[in-house]
């Protein structure tokens, strides 16, 4: 699939072969807000790492509707506040989205990572998300 072709922006609302469309994953919801829900990441980068997932099957961040984007933004804020209330060691966050296989997306259903960070959890945090490309984090 050509990831940059706008003709590919209309996926079905539900894909029976999609992990994130399954009732089993939906049952793990920690929180919901309108068109999106959140679950704990199955392979967390740090304690508290969650995924925000549109209920509707859609390929990636760029195929999400404005309503899904808004609901995601609101839920990100809600979850950030909740995580900070529950864990005072959290001092920062990364918000990440992988769009396409070349960007590391492994489940072709939009999802946004909310990753709590703590002072000292890596030796050199400067550059943050730039670290997804080896050798490019420092500048």
C-alpha positions, 0 to 999 in steps of 0.5 A: 500500500502506498502510504502517501496515496490519499486514495487509501484513506478510507479503511473499513470501520472494523477489520476482523483480522486486526488485533486492535479491533478485537473485543479482547483488546477492547476489554482491556480499556483503562479509559475511554473518551468518545471515539478512542480508548486507552490500554496498557502497552503489552511491551512497555518502554517504561512503567505506565506506557499506554496506547491510545487507539481509535475505536474505528479501524483506521490505518494511522494518525493521518487517516484519523478524523478531526473528532478522533484527533480531538478525543485523543488530545483530551484523553492524552491530557487526562491520562497524563494527569492520572499518571502523575497523580499516581506516580510522583517519579514521573518528570516528563513524557514522550508522545509517539506515533509510528506511521507505516512499516518503515517508521516502525508501525507493526499493527496497522491500526492507528495508535498513539504511545504515551510514555512516562519518563523519569529523571535518570531513566536513560543516560542522555535524554537530549534529543528524545524522539530523534533517537528513533534513527540510530546516531541522530539523537544528539545534535 
